[in-house]
Amino acid sequence: MIATPLSDASGDVILGDTLCNGLDGRKTKLLNRVRRIRGQVDAVERALDWELGCTEVLQVIASARGAITGLMAEIIEDHIRVHFVPATRPDAETAHAAEELIEVIRAYLK
C-alpha cells in the first residue's frame, strides 16, 4: 500500500505519523522538480499518443526515470542527514558513515 502525503496546518508534509521536516528550506525547489517531472511524464503520454517510434518513446521514458531517480536520491540523502546524523555535534565516525551510505546510494541509483 502506498502512503499518500498529507499536510498539517503549517504546510509540513506528513506521511502517517512521520514529519518530513528535513525538507523545510528546500520545499519550493523540490516541488519545482516534481513539476518538471510531471511535464516529462506528460511527454511520455504524448509520445505514446502520437505513436512516435520506440527509440523516441524510450528516450522520453529514460529522461522521466532519471528525473524521478534524482529526486528520490535527494530525498533519501536528506533523510539520512536529518534522521541518522545528530544535528547537535555529530561525531566524526557517524558523519563519515552517513556520507559513505549516501555515496553508495548515489552509485546504486545511477
C-alpha positions as CSV (number, residue, x, y, z in Angstrom):
1,M,0.0,0.0,0.0
2,I,1.3,3.4,-0.9
3,A,1.0,6.2,1.6
4,T,-0.5,9.5,0.4
5,P,1.3,12.6,1.6
6,L,-0.8,15.0,3.7
7,S,0.0,18.4,5.0
8,D,-0.5,19.7,8.5
9,A,-1.7,23.2,9.4
10,S,1.9,24.6,8.9
11,G,2.2,23.1,5.5
12,D,4.7,20.4,6.5
13,V,4.4,17.2,4.7
14,I,3.3,14.2,6.8
15,L,3.4,10.5,5.9
16,G,1.5,8.7,8.6
17,D,3.0,9.8,11.8
18,T,6.3,10.9,10.4
19,L,7.1,14.5,9.7
20,C,9.3,15.0,6.7
21,N,10.9,18.1,8.3
22,G,14.3,17.8,6.7
23,L,12.9,19.5,3.6
24,D,11.8,22.8,5.1
25,G,14.3,25.1,3.4
26,R,14.1,23.3,0.1
27,K,10.4,22.6,-0.3
28,T,10.0,25.1,-3.2
29,K,13.0,23.7,-5.1
30,L,11.7,20.1,-4.7
31,L,8.2,21.0,-5.7
32,N,9.6,22.7,-8.9
33,R,11.5,19.4,-9.6
34,V,8.2,17.5,-9.2
35,R,6.5,19.8,-11.6
36,R,9.3,19.3,-14.2
37,I,8.9,15.5,-13.7
38,R,5.1,15.8,-14.2
39,G,5.9,17.6,-17.5
40,Q,8.2,14.7,-18.5
41,V,5.6,12.1,-17.7
42,D,3.1,14.1,-19.8
43,A,5.7,14.0,-22.6
44,V,5.7,10.2,-22.3
45,E,1.9,10.2,-22.7
46,R,2.1,12.5,-25.7
47,A,4.8,10.3,-27.3
48,L,2.6,7.3,-27.0
49,D,-0.5,9.1,-28.1
50,W,1.3,10.4,-31.2
51,E,2.6,6.9,-31.8
52,L,6.3,8.0,-32.0
53,G,8.9,5.4,-32.7
54,C,10.2,3.1,-30.0
55,T,13.5,4.9,-29.8
56,E,11.9,8.3,-29.2
57,V,9.5,6.9,-26.6
58,L,12.2,5.1,-24.7
59,Q,14.3,8.3,-24.7
60,V,11.4,10.2,-23.1
61,I,10.8,7.5,-20.6
62,A,14.5,7.4,-19.7
63,S,14.5,11.2,-19.1
64,A,11.5,10.9,-16.8
65,R,13.0,7.9,-15.0
66,G,16.3,9.8,-14.5
67,A,14.5,12.8,-13.0
68,I,12.5,10.7,-10.6
69,T,15.6,8.8,-9.6
70,G,17.4,12.1,-8.9
71,L,14.6,13.3,-6.8
72,M,14.5,10.1,-4.8
73,A,18.2,10.2,-4.2
74,E,18.0,13.8,-2.9
75,I,15.1,12.9,-0.5
76,I,17.0,9.8,0.7
77,E,20.1,11.9,1.2
78,D,18.2,14.4,3.2
79,H,16.5,11.7,5.3
80,I,19.9,10.2,6.2
81,R,21.3,13.6,7.2
82,V,18.3,14.6,9.2
83,H,17.3,11.3,10.9
84,F,20.6,9.4,11.3
85,V,23.2,12.1,12.0
86,P,22.6,14.0,15.2
87,A,22.0,17.7,14.4
88,T,23.9,18.8,17.5
89,R,27.6,17.9,17.3
90,P,27.6,14.8,15.2
91,D,30.7,12.7,15.9
92,A,33.1,12.2,13.1
93,E,32.5,8.5,12.8
94,T,28.7,8.9,12.4
95,A,29.1,11.7,9.9
96,H,31.6,9.7,7.9
97,A,29.4,6.6,7.9
98,A,26.4,8.7,6.7
99,E,28.5,10.2,3.9
100,E,29.6,6.7,2.9
101,L,26.0,5.5,2.9
102,I,24.9,8.4,0.7
103,E,27.7,7.7,-1.8
104,V,26.6,4.0,-2.0
105,I,23.0,5.1,-2.6
106,R,24.0,7.6,-5.3
107,A,26.1,4.9,-7.1
108,Y,23.3,2.4,-6.8
109,L,20.7,4.8,-8.2
110,K,22.7,5.8,-11.2
